Amino acid sequence: MPTFTPFLTLTQARAEVRGLLDNTETTRWTNAQVDSALASALSTCFDWYIAHGGDHFDIETTGTTSATDGSLGISSLRPTYIRDVAVIVGNTSTRIPKKDPIRRGYTDLVARTLRVLYVPLYILPVDATHPLVGEGAKPANSWLGFDKAVVSEAALELAIKEGDPKRIGIIERFVERKHKEVLDHPSNPKGSEWPRPERSAVIEDLQWTWVPSTSMLYLVRRAW
């Protein structure tokens, strides 16, 4: 019996795209062309999911800032979006606000331990047996609904190139349905916010900025 996995491999995703296009063979679309559409769709679906508050791809890491320039480099983690930053003092983590990168204020010259909640960059796998969404052979925290949303977006891109209005309309409706299913997927449990902002006398003037081009996070002190 075939083994069930809660995600699609690249091979399976290619087959699903071709199924939506009624092209089960490679007669109209090569693997390279399908992969190009899948890569584009993967980026589109991630941006859309994050913009709508989706949190299933969030990952937490910790690190210590430099006492020289307040920086923490996390380029090795391939972050594409920083959701939250907290400073750890003893047994307490306190969330700090984000600041406009162009107005950083004063550099924080104290080495501090941070908790960083981020979304990594996922790219299309090279090995077709690997998960559609993951890092090499390791699957991300995806699910079939999200993977099939990626498939539907890729199929729509190729259908538009074919120019068949009827098929475009059918796949557009399928895309809309898959997007709704993704949004209906339960989010991670969250506690209620405190009725007042988090505050700490030790770090109440700290803020963070993020420079995507260098994958550097900086702690700064508010300029009053």
LUMMARTI-370149 format. One record per atom (N, C-alpha, C, O): residue in one letter; x negated, y, z negated. Coordinates in steps of 0.001 Angstrom, whole numbers, padded with zeros to 6 digits, always signed. Each point is the difference from the previous one (the first is absolute). Layout:
N
aXYZ...
end
This chain:
224
m-000840-001201+000000m+000840+001201+000000m-000876+001253+000000m-001062+000007-000624p+001492+001056+001317p-000798+001233+000029p-000044+000657-001367p+000958-000079-000769t-002072+000725+000471t-000151+000689-001279t+000579+001404+000105t-000335+000745+000921f+001209-000381-001869f+000606+001333+000000f-000897+000971-000742f-000506-000314-001078t+000309+001487+001646t-000726+001071-000670t+000898+001235-000045t+000761+000239+000938p-000836+000545-002007p+000875+001169-000144p-000482+001208+000789p+000310+001138-000352f-001062-001378+001412f-000505+001090+000834f-000261-000562+001387f+000040-001214+000200l-000306+002093+000759l-000325-000413+001357l-001502+000067+000232l-000668+000915-000481t+000143-001873+001210t-001369+000105+000490t+000036+000816+001287t+001072+000271+000541l-002235+000114-000060l-000047+000748+001254l+000563-000848+001139l+000719+000519+000855t-001029-001799-000831t+000538-000886+001041t+001519-000003-000033t+000642+000103+001045q-000062-000219-002232q+001458-000009-000133q+000604+001346+000389q+001064+000056+000616a-001755+001035-000983a+000504+001331+000343a+000018+000194+001511a+000951+000565+000539r-001981-001023+000144r-000024+000082+001463r+001197-000732+000600r+000669+000509+000900a-000411-001708-001411a+001118-000801+000510a+001333+000702-000250a+000888-000032+000851e-000747+000664-002015e+001249+000706-000321e+000201+001203+000923e+001116+000266+000446v-002189+000451-000167v+000097+001138+000921v+000453-000485+001372v+000912+000570+000598r-001544-001607-000115r+000361-000535+001327r+001430-000532+000000r+000694+000096+001012g-000248-000655-002139g+001370-000476-000081g+001003+001134+000158g+001015-000155+000679l-001296+001296-001306l+000899+001155+000128l+000008+000549+001422l+000983+000598+000437l-002091-000805+000284l-000104+000487+001374l+000401-001068+001020l-000103+000212+001208d+000566-001376-001717d+000357-001123+000877d-001165-000353+000911d+000157-000183+001207n-001336+000093-001825n-001218-000311+000747n-000855-000934-000857n-001003+000413-000581t+001421-001687+000515t-000666-000948-000881t-001391-000391+000479t-000789-000543-000774e+000480+000808+002028e-001341-000265+000516e-000742+001335+000117e+000539+001055-000337t-001769-001120+000815t-000794+001227+000139t+000073+000541+001430t-000958+000592+000497t+002099-000800+000153t+000128+000402+001397t+000125+001506+000168t-000465+000545+001001r+001083+000141-001960r+000173+001451+000133r-000939+000781-000909r-000496+001063+000371w+000258-001597-001558w-000802+000721-000978w-001127-000900-000499w+000258-001096-000497t-001484+001544+000625t-001149-000760-000492t-000077+000120-001516t+000660+000856-000589n-001456-001701-000041n-000209+000108-001444n-000572+001369-000368n+000374+000581-001019a-001269-000076+001844a-000607+001307-000284a+001056+001110-000001a-000042+000899-000839q+000980-000966+001773q+001055+001011+000075q+000969-000118-001180q+000423+001004-000572v-000079-002242+000219v+000882-000209-001153v-000696+000456-001280v+000623+000622-000861d-001910-000930+000738d-000748+000403-001193d-000096+001518-000120d+000068+000545-001102s-000223+000127+002220s-000051+001462-000023s+001313+000567-000537s+000000+000930-000806a+001114-001497+001260a+001311+000451-000484a+000183-000343-001478a+000571+000794-000748l-001044-001961+000319l+000110-000387-001406l-000836+000906-000898l+000433+000363-001093a-001637+000006+001554a-000853+000892-000789a+000666+001360-000182a-000019+000572-001089s+000605-000067+002162s+000706+001274-000077s+001205-000102-000922s+000254+000895-000805a+000490-001998+000927a+001197-000195-000820a-000349-000152-001473a+000731+000474-000869l-001854-001139+000589l-000435-000175-001386l-000263+001354-000646l+000409+000237-001137s-001085+000646+001853s-000272+001341-000511s+001299+000776-000208s+000186+000656-001025t+000708-000739+002009t+001278+000723-000074t+000825-000468-001193t+000544+000819-000741c-000451-002133+000555c+000827-000545-001071c-000571+000323-001378c+000756+000252-000938f-002077-000257+000806f-000610+000364-001272f+000293+001457-000334f+000406+000312-001120d-000609+000576+002080d+000263+001419-000234d+001460+000215-000391d+000304+000753-000926w+000579-001415+001635w+001434+000143-000262w+000360-000539-001380w+000752+000636-000737y-001282-001797+000387y+000316-000627-001282y-000505+000846-001160y+000719+000204-000978i-001950+000291+001079i-000563+000824-001068i+000765+001316-000131i+000278+000460-001108a+000061+000145+002263a+000740+001269-000024a+001356-000138-000675a+000530+000974-000535h+000035-002175+000556h+001292-000252-000634h-000152-000539-001422h+000962-000495-000588g-002176+000592+000038g-000209-000361-001394g-000297-001462-000257g-000030-000418-001158g-000192-000382+002204g-000281-001416-000187g-001293-000222-000779g-000984+000707+000216d+000982-001687-001125d-001156-000163-000878d-000583-001413-000018d-000863-000288-000829h+001306-000591+001711h-000468-001383-000060h-001451-000169+000442h-000598-001047-000248f+000036+002038+000883f-001394-000100+000435f-000943+000790-000899f-001186+000131+000303d+001711+000399-001412d-000834+000756-000935d-001016-000920-000679d+000321-001127-000377i-001527+001615+000231i-001060-000717-000704i-000630+000952-001012i-000159+001192+000265e-000195-001736-001424e-000616+000817-001038e-001477-000344-000145e-000382-001169+000048t-000433+002182-000224t-001422-000204-000267t-000436+000967-001092t+000702+000965-000301t-001855-001226-000284t-000561+000908-000994t-001422+000373+000408t-000669-000743+000718g+000229+001882-001177g-001349+000456+000305g-000351+001188-000869g+000865+000578-000658t-002122-000219+000657t-000479+001107-000825t-000529+001110+000882t-000776-000243+000924t+001197+001458-001211t-000421+001148+000791t-001428+000403-000332t-000521-000319-001068s-000101+001028+002004s-001362+000502-000192s+000011+001238-000894s+000847+000881+000148a-001803-000828-001080a-000130+001186-000848a-000726+001128+000726a-000166+001089-000548t-000269-001352+001790t-000697+001011+000793t+000948+000821+000859t-000111+001224+000068d+001058-001917+000599d+000930+000729+000869d+001450-000435-000168d+000853+000393+000797g-000554-001201-001822g+001383-000403-000267g+000589-000958+001002g+001219-000165+000048s-002063-000485+000772s+000516-000825+001086s+000105-001475-000377s-000691-000489-000895l+001576-000199+001607l+000113-001453-000082l+000202-000506+001421l+001024+000283+000620g-001992-001028-000103g+000093-000518+001355g+000630-001378+000015g-000427-000887-000740i+001448+000695+001582i+000654-001306+000100i+000145-000416+001470i+000966-000665+000375s-001930+001063+000441s+000076-000314+001427s+000002-001503+000258s+000584-000455+000983s-001234-000324-001856s-000056-001449+000202s+001370-000646-000112s+000199-001120+000470l+000754+001822-001095l+001353-000531-000163l+000899+000357+001174l+001147-000442+000059r-001652+001233+000870r+000740+000439+001194r+001361+000609-000349r+001021-000419+000547p-000997+001403-001451p+001294+000611-000340p+000511+000867+001140p-000763+000726+000638t+002039-000811-000396t+000611+000883+001000t+000931+001018-000642t+000363+001002+000617y+000020-001270-001862y+000916+000905-000705y-000213-000157-001503y+000000-001119-000513i-000180+002233-000194i-000131-000014-001455i+001345+000408-000592i+000503+001094+000259r+000068-001988-001055r+001330+000279-000547r-000066+000707-001356r+000743+000951-000241d-001633-001413-000642d-000052+000560-001346d-001387-000177-000589d-000736-000916+000367v+000388+001815-001295v-001278-000085-000710v+000277+000265-001478v+000735+000920-000357a-001346-001757-000497a+000119+000189-001447a-001382-000059-000616a-000873-000727+000473v+000680+001500-001536v-001247-000020-000761v+000195-000899-001213v+000998+000111-000714i-001961-001004+000486i+000065-000908-001143i-000825+000580-001138i-001197+000249+000146v+001846-000039-001270v-000665+000462-001221v+000360-000981-001100v+001146-000039-000448g-002118-000755+000010g+000302-001041-000979g+000929-001039+000612g-000317-000601+001026n+001466+000393-001663n+000988-000953+000493n+001141+000670+000752n+001010-000635+000301t-001175+001928+000004t+001079+000758+000617t-000358+000435+001411t-001096+000503+000247s+002020-000698+000666s-000148+000513+001368s+000958+001162+000178s+001193-000125-000274t-001709+001245+000730t+000821+001188+000193t-000074+000452+001445t-001076+000306+000514r+002215-000268+000128r+000056+000433+001404r-000361+001465+000086r+000404+000802-000842i-001181-000449+001885i-000349+001394+000218i+000507+000422+001376i+000125-000840+000892p+000170+002123-000705p+000586+000465+001256p-001020+000159+001128p-001204+000109-000233k+001716-000100+001438k-000833+000208+001177k-000142+001491+000265k+000902+000787-000287k-002064-000410+000846k-000246+001403+000320k-000343+000139+001475k-000569-000908+000605d+000914+002029-000045d-000347+000315+001381d-001511-000122+000182d-000750+000676-000705p+000271-001531+001647p-001444-000200+000162p-000784+001269+000297p-001167+000101-000380i+001781+000870+001051i-000724+001203+000381i-000145+000957-001186i-000774+000956+000055r+001535-001227-001138r-000083+000842-001191r-000293-000885-001201r+000848-000185-000873r-002042-000351+000840r-000327-001027-000982r-000148+000511-001430r+000095-000788-000940g-000320+002064+000756g-000245+000481-001359g-001435-000292-000416g-000908+000016+000832y+000705-000281-002106y-001338-000251-000519y-000278-001496-000047y+000847-000779-000439t-002025+000378+000888t-000375-001404-000019t-000053-000524-001438t-000564+000653-000879d+001141-001812+000643d-000031-000621-001319d-001327-000749-000146d-000259-000954+000735l-000569+001377-001666l-001342-000562-000152l-000087-000964-001177l-000987-000019-000735v+002032-000775+000574v+000035-001035-001037v+000330-001322+000674v+000972-000079+000752a-001763-000964-001005a+000292-001320+000559a+001264-000542-000664a+000054-000147-001221r+000963-000149+002036r+001285-000457-000541r+000440-001275+000711r-000247-000189+001191t+000895-000663-001942t+000537-001229+000575t+001401+000272+000539t+000861+000535-000699l-000656-000918+001963l+001285+000258+000660l+000699-001299+000381l-000635-001015+000285r+001934+001080-000289r+000832-001026+000643r+000557+000643+001259r+000625+001059-000063v-000849-001695+001202v+000433+000550+001280v+000970-000976+000661v-000319-001173+000195l+001484+001664+000140l+001003-000794+000705l-000031+000431+001460l+000233+001167+000313y-000524-002114+000583y-000193+000356+001399y+000589-001062+000925y+000341-001103-000426v-000232+001467+001701v+000434-000937+001036v-001185-000203+000938v-000501+000971+000567p+000038-002215-000390p-001138-000230+000885p+000402+000053+001466p+001181-000069+000339l-002167+000193+000508l+000225-000022+001445l+000012-001451+000467l-000951-000746-000236y+002025+000356+000895y+000084-001340+000572y-000058+000111+001522y+000719+000795+000606i-001575-001595-000007i-000123-000006+001451i+000313-001388+000518i-000018-000975-000751l+000303+000894+002033l+000361-001277+000604l-001162-000985-000125l-001144+000366+000270p+001416-001607-000673p-001088-000975-000150p-000636-000368+001335p+000628+000111+001053v-001878-000548-001111v-000710-000480+001192v+000322-001468+000245v+000180-000430+001139d-000112-000330-002228d+000328-001425+000084d+001515-000155+000064d+000706+000445-000905a-000204-001066+001956a+001445-000110+000203a+000687-000885-001029a+001225+000034-000110t-001987-000832-000653t+000601-000837-001037t+000156+000749-001318t+000615-000515-000934h-001160+001718+000847h+000083+000788-001228h+001336+000732-000094h+000682+000171+001011p-000301+000263-002213p+001267+000722-000178p+000039+001288+000824p-001016+000672+000176l+002197-000345+000318l+000187+001248+000736l-000381+001191-000872l-000619+000952+000477v+000988-001006-001750v-000319+001072-000951v-000878-000591-001100v+000472-000800-000808g-001725+001183+000775g-000897-000528-001012g-001428+000422+000240g-000280+000843+000852e-000613-001430-001605e-001439+000233+000166e-000650-001336+000313e-000217-000813-000899g-000092+000584+002151g-000521-001291+000417g+001050-001076-000220g+001149+000148+000418a-001548-001232-001078a+000926-001100-000254a+000897+000257-001214a+000922-000772-000267k-001191+001853-000465k+000784+000301-001206k+001212+000855+000350k-000161+001121+000482p+001386-001632-000717p+001186+000803+000327p+000176+001159-000969p-000359-000091-001174a+000914+001176+001682a+000365+001124-000866a+001315-000340-000690a+000570-001069+000222n-000100+001973-001049n+001264-000225-000697n+001169+000336+000924n+000872+000801-000336s-000881-001436+001508s+001057+000237+000983s+001076-001067-000141s-000097-000886-000850w+001100+000975+001671w+001071-000998+000018w+000539-000081+001427w-000287+000865+000827l+001062-001897-000546l+000446-000230+001377l+000766+001185+000573l-000136+000323+001181g+000936+000319-002016g+000780+001139+000483g-000885+001115+000524g+000285+000577+001049f-001364-000264-001774f-000906+001052+000456f-000738-000447+001252f-000133+000766+000954d-000351-002010-000957d-000724-000498+001169d+000874+000052+001249d-000472+000343+001084k+001753-000686-001245k+000890+000004+001168k+000371+001424+000418k+000344+000240+001158a-000416+000704-002103a+000177+001402+000385a-001156+000437+000898a+000204+000723+000976v-001413-001165-001309v-001168+000293+000836v+000176-000622+001381v-000275+000637+001017v+000735-001882-000990v+000236-000703+001272v+001004+000751+000850v-000205+000168+001202s+001295+000286-001815s+001050+000686+000763s-000502+001320+000569s+000350+000365+001122e-001178+000363-001898e-000576+001257+000503e-000910-000273+001195e+000019+000743+000981a-000815-001808-001063a-000902-000342+001099a+000795-000379+001243a-000348+000401+001110a+001415-001173-001296a+000836-000406+001131a+000660+001213+000655a+000138+000054+001222l+000268+000919-002043l+000622+001200+000550l-000984+000778+000859l+000363+000492+001069e-001614-000375-001530e-001020+000714+000779e-000187-000642+001368e-000103+000700+001008l+000058-002025-000969l-000189-000696+001271l+001267+000065+000865l-000085+000099+001224a+001250-000156-001864a+001253+000086+000750a+000136+001352+000690a+000489+000089+001126i-000930+000967-001821i+000056+001341+000600i-000887+000051+001241i+000352+000645+000987k-001491-001315-001032k-000889-000026+001156k+000641-000758+001166k-000228+000327+001165e+001027-001341-001493e+000680-000745+001056e+001137+000809+000616e+000313-000151+001181g+000302+001009-001991g+001020+000895+000520g+001368-000603+000214g+000775+000520+000802d-000445-001617-001503d+001330-000608+000115d+000900+000610-001071d-000137-000342-001174p+001056+001236+001545p+000817+000720-000991p+000789-000939-000917p+000126+000263-001196k+000405-001354+001753k+000799-000915-000812k-000851-000646-001086k+000402-000055-001162r-001590-000436+001548r-000855-000645-000988r-000518+001013-001028r-000120-000312-001184i-000182+001522+001650i-000457+001046-000926i+001062+000248-001064i-000309+000090-001188g+001563+000022+001624g+001089+000249-000945g+000157-001121-001007g+000222+000257-001183i-000334-001500+001637i+000129-001150-000896i-001113+000001-001044i+000246-000203-001189i-001473+000435+001652i-001127-000026-000942i+000038+001201-000939i-000387-000120-001163e+000846+001278+001643e+000131+001168-000875e+000939-000302-001155e-000281+000373-001139r+001392-001043+001416r+000935-000361-001068r-000629-001012-000952r+000251+000030-001204f-001062-000915+001748f-000691-000977-000843f-001015+000699-000908f-000142-000350-001172v-000558+001336+001725v-000954+000781-000795v+000713+000696-001150v-000480-000032-001133e+001609+000654+001408e+000764+000702-001034e+000424-000951-001108e-000071+000344-001180r+000511-001541+001557r+000423-000977-000995r-001169-000455-000863r+000137-000146-001214k-001288-000078+001847k-001169-000434-000758k-000488+001095-000936k-000426-000289-001118h+000481+001542+001556h-000385+001107-000872h+000910+000057-001228h-000473+000215-001116k+001764-000406+001321k+000933+000022-001131k-000307-001145-000962k+000042+000180-001217e-000350-001353+001762e-000315-001146-000854e-001267+000261-000823e-000081-000389-001165v-000900+001047+001776v-001228+000307-000726v+000287+000965-001153v-000508-000179-001107l+001321+001196+001372l+000338+000955-001055l+000820-000644-001105l-000079+000422-001154d+000868-001442+001491d+000813-000693-000999d-000803-000994-000828d+000486-000512-001008h-001719+000240+001437h-000842-000935-000745h-000310+000585-001375h-000420+001154-000084p+000612-001911-000997p-000195+000551-001354p-001403+000574-000200p-000997-000585+000422s+000949+001745-001076s-001278+000603-000350s-000520-000610-001284s+000720-000725-000688n-001973+001017+000362n-000566-000468-001256n+000693+000690-001163n+000357+001173+000111p-000158-001873-001231p+000677+000619-001160p-000755+001229-000479p-001230+000024-000026k+001982+000980-000346k-000609+001236-000526k+000743+000401-001262k+001213-000183-000105g-001948+000729-000846g+000631+000528-001196g+000507+001414+000241g-000392+000660+000962s+001252-000215-001833s+000532+001353+000115s-001077+001019-000330s-000843-000233-000866e+000875+001368+001562e-000944+001069-000278e+000327+000635-001350e+001156+000051-000418w-002197+000429-000246w+000218+000755-001223w+000718+001305+000345w-000162+000533+001097p+000961-000021-002046p+000732+001250+000290p-000890+001231+000047p+000489+001104+000241r-001801-001276-000469r-000940+001119+000097r-001247-000494+000725r-000259-001203+000003p-000513+002081+000604p-001214-000419+000705p-000987-000670-000952p-000050+000318-001188e-000747-001266+001738e-001043-000605-000808e-001043+001066-000328e-000396+000780+000866r-000047-000755-002138r-000968+001012-000402r-001038-000628-000923r+000293-000939-000740s-001478+001461+000795s-001064-000402-000913s-000894+001206-000212s-000422+000646+000959a+000137-000344-002210a-000847+001159-000291a-001382-000160+000609a-000681+000986+000280v+000265-002248-000074v-001336-000255+000529v-000081+000284+001493v-001019+000489+000487i+002086-000794+000238i-000072+000080+001464i+001111+000845+000617i+000272-000127+001194e+000371+000983-001977e+001182+000679+000507e-000289+000957+001164e+000923+000379+000721d-002187+000016-000527d-000301+000903+001107d-000645-000726+001183d-000485+000651+000926l+000469-001987-000941l-000606-000759+001088l+000975-000225+001148l+001201-000173-000205q-001745+000180+001413q+000762-000317+001197q-000905-000814+000934q-001211-000071-000208w+001809-000540+001237w-000806-000773+000938w+000277+000428+001435w+001093+000456+000337t-002105-000615+000487t+000146+000268+001431t-000576-001195+000762t-000815-000757-000529w+001239+000608+001734w-000394-001154+000813w-000444+000471+001366w+000707+000765+000656v-001874-001215-000219v-000526+000345+001327v+000003-001274+000846v-000923-000806-000117p+001932+000602+000965p+000120-001251+000764p-001183-000293+000911p-000370-001160+000180s-000229+002202+000397s-001079-000225+000964s-001220-000669-000629s-000759-000681+000688t+000569+000875-002000t-001155-000593-000690t+000413-001029-001048t-000853-000605-000649s+002154+000408+000486s+000524-000910-001041s-000545+000366-001381s-000345-000868-000802m+000279+002172+000550m-000487+000477-001291m+001130+000658-000776m+000740+000830+000528l-000624-001216-001787l+000953+000610-000909l-000793+000880-000968l-001055-000406-000487y+001563+001611+000210y-000707+000931-000870y+000894+000412-001179y+001196+000235+000167l-001792-000154-001348l+000672+000579-001145l-000432+001446-000131l-001188+000316+000076v+002175+000571-000276v-000296+001415-000185v+000773+000533-001184v+000983-000591-000447r-001447+001713-000046r+000697+000652-001104r+000757+001185+000579r-000496+000727+000861r+001692-000560-001352r+000856+001071+000514r-000641+001367-000261r-000490+000281-001094a+000512+000543+002118a-000502+001383-000153a+001146+000877-000450a+000907+000296+000778w-000945+000117-002016w+001109+000804-000533w-000074+001434+000472w+000855+000812-000355
end
